[in-house]
Amino acid sequence: MSLYEDGYPRHVTRMWPKRYAEILNGGSIYWVIKGVVQCRQRILRLDEVIGEDGIRRCAIVLDPKVHRTQNALKRPFQGWRYLKPEDTPADLPKGRAQDDALPDDLNRALADIGVL
């Protein structure tokens, strides 16, 4: 992820999403860290980027604010992933958003049994 002159971070990917209208209508990118979804960032827009190799790419322009979510086990994936609303992990309540991270093994064990 990189930061550009407008101050918004971007994640550049090779493919333009086919369902871009859904993404731009309140969509978020969910970050899988060590096999667990742990946070999300709201997607603001999609920008066309032409790489040094001349190939068209998609820059996902993100809100700089990162929202911690309830942990959910998820394998890392490549490409676009469209999550149904019922499959997206909820944001942590405001009072818990600043909690220290749990040790990885405990975090994974709790997520595995659906506690987090």
GIJOLIN-V814164 format. One record per backbone hydrogen bond with DSSP energy under -1.0 kcal/mol. CO is the residue of the C=O (numbers start at 0). NH is the residue of the N-H. E is the energy in kcal/mol with one decimal. If there is no record, write none. Layout:
co:CO nh:NH e:E
co:CO nh:NH e:E
//
This chain:
co:1 nh:9 e:-2.5
co:3 nh:6 e:-2.5
co:7 nh:3 e:-1.1
co:8 nh:61 e:-3.0
co:9 nh:1 e:-1.9
co:10 nh:59 e:-2.8
co:12 nh:57 e:-2.5
co:18 nh:22 e:-1.4
co:19 nh:23 e:-2.4
co:22 nh:26 e:-1.7
co:26 nh:42 e:-2.8
co:28 nh:40 e:-2.1
co:30 nh:37 e:-2.0
co:32 nh:35 e:-1.1
co:34 nh:73 e:-2.3
co:35 nh:32 e:-2.9
co:36 nh:71 e:-1.2
co:37 nh:68 e:-2.2
co:38 nh:30 e:-2.6
co:39 nh:66 e:-2.8
co:40 nh:28 e:-2.9
co:41 nh:62 e:-2.7
co:44 nh:60 e:-2.6
co:46 nh:58 e:-3.3
co:48 nh:56 e:-3.2
co:50 nh:53 e:-2.4
co:54 nh:50 e:-2.6
co:56 nh:48 e:-2.3
co:57 nh:12 e:-2.9
co:58 nh:46 e:-2.6
co:59 nh:10 e:-1.8
co:60 nh:43 e:-2.9
co:60 nh:44 e:-1.2
co:66 nh:39 e:-2.1
co:67 nh:91 e:-2.6
co:71 nh:36 e:-3.4
co:83 nh:86 e:-2.3
co:84 nh:87 e:-1.0
co:89 nh:69 e:-3.4
co:92 nh:95 e:-2.2
co:95 nh:98 e:-2.1
co:102 nh:106 e:-3.0
co:103 nh:107 e:-2.7
co:104 nh:108 e:-2.1
co:105 nh:109 e:-2.6
co:106 nh:110 e:-2.2
co:107 nh:111 e:-2.3
co:108 nh:112 e:-1.3
co:109 nh:114 e:-2.6
//
